[in-house]
Amino acid sequence: MLFILYGMAAEMSSISRKYFEKEGFEYIVKAVYTPEELQWYTRADKLDVSEEEIKHFDFTYHNQGRSIGFNKQDILAAVRGEKNAILTIATEDVSFIREIKVAYGQYVTVIYTYIEQSLLDSLYRAYGTLNEEEIQKRLSLGHALKQTFLRERSLFDEIVIVDCKDGDFDYRAMELQYADILARARLKERAMNDKSYIELPYRGTLPYLFVSYSHTMKSTAESILFYLQRKSCRVWYDTGLKGGDNWRQILADKISKCSEFLLLFSEAAAKSNDVMAEINAALDCKKKILVVNLDGTPMPLAIKMYLGQTQIVSYDPSNADAILEGILPEIIKQ
């Protein structure tokens, strides 16, 4: 089980962390690169790294001039049920949250923690160590996070409201809200424990396989992705992309850098301009192309002319493992 706590401010992060640790959750430690001019900022629960080292993490984002990163291994362990984990986040860039949600759905609970601005202002001023510029910078970030939440509402599963009691922040009320959310999440997890997991697209620099398919064949494609990933094949596929992500540029970049290209061909793929564009990009980049025909649709002559002697395998769900095993030596580069 994975909880992503979004909008963490002030000591909410440490108090939330302590609560979930008591409930058996592990905290996903993030690495931080802090530019020299911000070296005053220190956090005991983060790992300090260099500017070069931060580039090698699976996920990176920015927060008030700092670069923050973490790897997907903790994410995978949590959603596979190997452990329970929490990840605290405060950034306007939620693209990686979208990727995680698309890949693992209800095994991930994303919580927006909301504090009214005047209360947050009071908390920061009570520190006595922040100047006015720093206070305004933190309040501005809080406002930006709220706007991100409103704009990306579908990514969030729960909202926790932090209020005050007798002039102090009411963290007990926050914990009660967490307890209610946790109880529902545990019920949900028990109901889904037979699900097959499709991992996130590969994000590293080692050789990987680009998988092209029509999204109308999503169910069949996911069964093939599941098989390839369980055979330790590094694969990239276009999950979680939106128009705002400049998806054409992302696809072109991923195709240009892949080691091999796997086309999951179907009647829908033959009619898809996006799939045809991906095939053309693979040909332009001189990538080796493998084809699995999902539904027996005859391949149009125009496509066959371009593919030449490309290996084409017919997919049979009743004998899927043997069929896919036949092409594995071509695509696994461990």
C-alpha positions as CSV (number, residue, x, y, z in Angstrom):
1,M,0.0,0.0,0.0
2,L,1.3,3.4,-0.9
3,F,0.1,6.8,0.4
4,I,1.3,10.0,-1.3
5,L,0.8,13.0,1.0
6,Y,0.6,16.1,-1.1
7,G,0.9,19.7,0.1
8,M,3.0,19.0,3.2
9,A,3.9,22.2,5.0
10,A,5.7,23.2,8.2
11,E,5.8,20.3,10.7
12,M,2.9,18.5,9.0
13,S,5.4,16.3,7.3
14,S,7.1,15.0,10.4
15,I,3.9,14.6,12.4
16,S,2.2,12.7,9.5
17,R,5.3,10.6,9.1
18,K,5.3,9.6,12.8
19,Y,1.6,8.7,12.6
20,F,2.0,6.4,9.7
21,E,5.2,4.9,11.0
22,K,3.2,3.8,14.1
23,E,0.8,2.2,11.7
24,G,3.6,0.1,10.1
25,F,4.4,2.4,7.2
26,E,8.0,3.1,6.0
27,Y,9.0,6.6,4.9
28,I,10.4,6.9,1.4
29,V,13.6,8.9,1.9
30,K,14.2,11.4,-0.8
31,A,17.5,12.7,-2.1
32,V,18.0,16.5,-2.4
33,Y,20.4,18.6,-4.3
34,T,20.6,22.1,-2.7
35,P,22.4,24.9,-4.6
36,E,25.1,26.7,-2.7
37,E,23.0,29.8,-2.2
38,L,20.4,27.7,-0.4
39,Q,22.7,25.7,1.8
40,W,21.0,27.0,5.0
41,Y,18.2,24.6,4.3
42,T,18.7,21.2,5.9
43,R,16.4,18.3,6.6
44,A,17.4,15.2,8.6
45,D,15.0,13.0,6.7
46,K,16.5,13.7,3.3
47,L,19.8,12.5,1.7
48,D,22.0,15.2,0.4
49,V,23.5,14.5,-3.1
50,S,25.4,16.4,-5.8
51,E,23.9,18.1,-8.8
52,E,25.2,15.2,-11.0
53,E,23.9,12.5,-8.7
54,I,20.3,13.8,-8.6
55,K,20.0,13.3,-12.4
56,H,20.2,9.5,-12.0
57,F,17.1,9.1,-9.8
58,D,14.0,7.6,-11.5
59,F,11.8,10.5,-10.3
60,T,12.9,14.1,-9.8
61,Y,11.0,17.3,-9.1
62,H,11.8,20.8,-8.0
63,N,10.8,22.7,-4.8
64,Q,11.9,26.3,-4.1
65,G,15.2,26.0,-5.9
66,R,16.1,22.5,-4.8
67,S,16.0,19.3,-6.9
68,I,14.5,16.3,-5.2
69,G,14.6,12.7,-6.3
70,F,13.6,9.2,-5.4
71,N,13.7,5.8,-7.1
72,K,10.8,3.5,-8.1
73,Q,11.9,0.5,-6.2
74,D,10.2,1.7,-3.0
75,I,7.0,2.4,-5.1
76,L,7.0,-1.1,-6.6
77,A,7.5,-2.7,-3.2
78,A,4.6,-0.8,-1.7
79,V,2.1,-1.4,-4.4
80,R,3.0,-5.1,-4.6
81,G,2.2,-5.5,-1.0
82,E,5.8,-6.1,0.2
83,K,5.6,-3.2,2.5
84,N,3.4,-0.1,3.3
85,A,5.1,3.2,2.5
86,I,4.4,6.9,2.5
87,L,5.8,9.6,0.2
88,T,5.5,13.3,1.2
89,I,5.4,15.7,-1.8
90,A,5.2,19.5,-2.2
91,T,5.6,20.4,-5.9
92,E,3.5,21.9,-8.7
93,D,4.8,19.2,-11.0
94,V,2.5,16.2,-10.6
95,S,3.3,14.3,-13.8
96,F,5.0,11.5,-11.9
97,I,2.0,11.2,-9.6
98,R,-0.1,10.8,-12.7
99,E,2.2,8.0,-14.0
100,I,2.0,6.2,-10.7
101,K,-1.8,6.5,-10.5
102,V,-2.2,5.2,-14.1
103,A,0.0,2.2,-13.4
104,Y,-1.2,1.2,-10.0
105,G,-4.6,2.8,-9.6
106,Q,-6.3,2.0,-6.3
107,Y,-3.2,0.6,-4.7
108,V,-2.1,4.2,-4.4
109,T,-3.9,6.7,-2.2
110,V,-3.1,10.3,-3.0
111,I,-4.0,12.7,-0.2
112,Y,-4.2,16.5,-0.4
113,T,-3.5,18.1,2.9
114,Y,-5.0,21.6,3.1
115,I,-4.2,24.4,5.5
116,E,-6.0,27.8,5.2
117,Q,-3.5,30.5,4.3
118,S,-4.0,32.7,7.4
119,L,-3.4,29.7,9.7
120,L,-0.2,28.7,7.7
121,D,0.9,32.3,8.0
122,S,0.5,32.2,11.8
123,L,2.5,29.0,12.0
124,Y,5.4,30.3,10.0
125,R,5.5,33.5,12.0
126,A,5.5,31.5,15.2
127,Y,8.8,30.0,14.2
128,G,10.6,33.3,14.8
129,T,13.4,32.3,12.5
130,L,12.0,33.2,9.1
131,N,12.2,36.6,7.5
132,E,9.3,38.2,5.6
133,E,10.6,37.2,2.2
134,E,10.9,33.5,3.2
135,I,7.4,33.5,4.8
136,Q,5.9,34.9,1.6
137,K,7.8,32.4,-0.5
138,R,6.3,29.5,1.5
139,L,2.8,31.0,1.5
140,S,3.1,31.4,-2.3
141,L,4.0,27.7,-2.6
142,G,1.0,26.7,-0.5
143,H,-1.2,28.7,-2.8
144,A,0.3,27.2,-5.9
145,L,-0.2,23.7,-4.5
146,K,-3.9,24.4,-3.9
147,Q,-4.2,25.6,-7.5
148,T,-2.5,22.4,-8.7
149,F,-4.9,20.4,-6.6
150,L,-7.9,22.2,-8.1
151,R,-6.6,21.8,-11.6
152,E,-5.7,18.1,-11.2
153,R,-8.5,17.1,-8.9
154,S,-8.9,13.6,-10.5
155,L,-5.5,12.6,-9.3
156,F,-6.4,12.9,-5.7
157,D,-8.4,10.3,-3.7
158,E,-8.7,12.1,-0.3
159,I,-8.5,15.5,1.3
160,V,-7.3,16.1,4.9
161,I,-8.1,19.5,6.4
162,V,-5.7,20.8,9.0
163,D,-7.4,23.3,11.4
164,C,-6.6,25.0,14.7
165,K,-7.8,24.4,18.2
166,D,-7.4,26.9,21.0
167,G,-4.9,28.8,18.8
168,D,-2.8,25.7,18.0
169,F,-2.9,23.5,15.0
170,D,-5.2,20.5,15.7
171,Y,-3.0,17.7,14.6
172,R,-5.1,15.2,16.5
173,A,-8.0,16.0,14.2
174,M,-5.6,15.4,11.2
175,E,-4.7,12.0,12.6
176,L,-8.3,11.0,13.0
177,Q,-8.8,11.8,9.3
178,Y,-5.8,9.7,8.4
179,A,-7.2,6.8,10.4
180,D,-10.5,7.0,8.5
181,I,-8.7,7.0,5.2
182,L,-6.4,4.2,6.2
183,A,-9.3,2.0,7.3
184,R,-10.9,2.4,3.8
185,A,-7.6,1.8,2.0
186,R,-7.1,-1.5,3.9
187,L,-10.6,-2.7,2.9
188,K,-9.9,-1.8,-0.7
189,E,-6.5,-3.6,-0.7
190,R,-8.0,-6.8,0.6
191,A,-10.6,-6.7,-2.1
192,M,-7.9,-6.3,-4.8
193,N,-5.2,-8.6,-3.7
194,D,-5.4,-10.9,-6.8
195,K,-4.6,-8.1,-9.2
196,S,-1.7,-8.4,-11.7
197,Y,0.6,-5.4,-11.6
198,I,1.8,-3.6,-14.6
199,E,4.9,-1.7,-13.7
200,L,5.7,1.9,-14.7
201,P,7.4,2.4,-18.0
202,Y,11.2,2.0,-17.8
203,R,12.9,5.3,-17.0
204,G,16.6,4.5,-16.9
205,T,19.4,4.6,-19.4
206,L,19.9,0.8,-20.0
207,P,18.6,-0.7,-23.3
208,Y,14.8,-1.0,-23.4
209,L,11.9,-2.1,-25.6
210,F,9.5,0.5,-27.0
211,V,6.0,-1.0,-27.2
212,S,3.5,0.5,-29.7
213,Y,-0.2,-0.4,-29.7
214,S,-3.7,0.9,-30.1
215,H,-5.3,1.8,-26.8
216,T,-8.5,0.1,-28.0
217,M,-6.5,-3.1,-27.4
218,K,-5.4,-2.0,-23.9
219,S,-6.5,-5.2,-22.1
220,T,-4.5,-7.5,-24.5
221,A,-1.6,-5.2,-24.5
222,E,-1.4,-5.1,-20.7
223,S,-1.3,-8.9,-20.5
224,I,1.7,-8.8,-22.8
225,L,3.3,-6.0,-20.9
226,F,2.8,-7.9,-17.7
227,Y,4.4,-11.0,-19.1
228,L,7.4,-9.1,-20.5
229,Q,8.0,-7.3,-17.2
230,R,7.9,-10.5,-15.2
231,K,10.6,-11.8,-17.6
232,S,12.7,-8.9,-16.6
233,C,12.3,-7.1,-19.9
234,R,12.7,-3.3,-19.6
235,V,9.8,-1.8,-21.5
236,W,8.5,1.7,-22.2
237,Y,4.8,2.3,-23.2
238,D,2.8,5.5,-23.3
239,T,0.9,5.4,-20.1
240,G,-0.2,8.6,-18.4
241,L,0.7,11.0,-21.2
242,K,-1.6,14.1,-21.7
243,G,-1.5,16.7,-24.4
244,G,0.1,19.1,-22.0
245,D,3.1,16.8,-21.6
246,N,4.1,17.5,-25.2
247,W,3.5,13.8,-25.9
248,R,4.7,13.8,-29.5
249,Q,8.1,15.0,-28.4
250,I,8.2,12.4,-25.6
251,L,7.3,9.6,-27.9
252,A,9.9,10.6,-30.5
253,D,12.6,10.8,-27.8
254,K,11.7,7.4,-26.4
255,I,11.7,5.7,-29.8
256,S,15.0,7.3,-30.8
257,K,16.6,5.9,-27.6
258,C,15.1,2.4,-27.5
259,S,17.1,-0.7,-28.4
260,E,14.2,-2.4,-30.2
261,F,10.6,-1.6,-31.2
262,L,7.7,-4.0,-30.6
263,L,4.5,-3.4,-32.6
264,L,1.3,-5.0,-31.2
265,F,-0.5,-5.0,-34.5
266,S,-4.3,-5.1,-34.7
267,E,-7.2,-3.8,-36.9
268,A,-7.3,-0.8,-34.6
269,A,-3.6,-0.2,-34.9
270,A,-3.8,-0.3,-38.7
271,K,-6.3,2.6,-38.5
272,S,-4.4,4.6,-35.9
273,N,-2.4,7.6,-37.1
274,D,-0.5,7.6,-33.9
275,V,0.7,4.0,-34.3
276,M,1.6,4.7,-37.9
277,A,3.6,7.7,-36.8
278,E,5.4,5.6,-34.2
279,I,6.3,2.9,-36.9
280,N,7.6,5.6,-39.2
281,A,9.7,7.1,-36.4
282,A,11.2,3.6,-35.6
283,L,12.0,3.2,-39.3
284,D,13.6,6.6,-39.5
285,C,15.7,5.8,-36.5
286,K,16.6,2.4,-38.0
287,K,15.3,0.4,-35.1
288,K,14.8,-3.3,-35.2
289,I,11.1,-3.9,-35.3
290,L,9.2,-7.0,-34.0
291,V,5.5,-7.5,-34.6
292,V,2.9,-9.5,-32.7
293,N,-0.4,-9.6,-34.5
294,L,-3.1,-9.5,-31.8
295,D,-6.2,-10.3,-33.8
296,G,-5.2,-11.9,-37.1
297,T,-5.9,-8.7,-39.2
298,P,-3.9,-9.0,-42.5
299,M,-1.2,-6.4,-42.5
300,P,-1.7,-3.7,-45.2
301,L,0.8,-4.0,-48.1
302,A,1.9,-0.4,-47.5
303,I,3.1,-1.4,-44.0
304,K,4.6,-4.7,-45.1
305,M,6.7,-3.0,-47.7
306,Y,8.3,-0.8,-45.0
307,L,8.8,-3.6,-42.6
308,G,10.5,-5.9,-45.1
309,Q,11.7,-9.1,-43.4
310,T,10.5,-8.1,-39.9
311,Q,9.5,-11.1,-37.8
312,I,5.7,-11.3,-37.3
313,V,4.2,-13.5,-34.6
314,S,0.5,-14.3,-34.4
315,Y,-0.8,-14.0,-30.9
316,D,-3.0,-16.7,-29.3
317,P,-4.2,-16.0,-25.7
318,S,-4.5,-19.8,-25.1
319,N,-0.8,-20.2,-25.8
320,A,0.5,-16.7,-25.0
321,D,3.5,-17.7,-22.9
322,A,5.0,-20.0,-25.5
323,I,4.4,-17.4,-28.3
324,L,6.0,-14.6,-26.3
325,E,8.8,-16.8,-25.1
326,G,9.8,-17.2,-28.7
327,I,10.6,-13.6,-29.1
328,L,12.2,-13.0,-25.7
329,P,15.8,-13.7,-26.8
330,E,15.4,-10.9,-29.3
331,I,14.3,-8.3,-26.8
332,I,15.9,-9.0,-23.4
333,K,19.2,-7.3,-23.0
334,Q,20.2,-8.0,-19.4
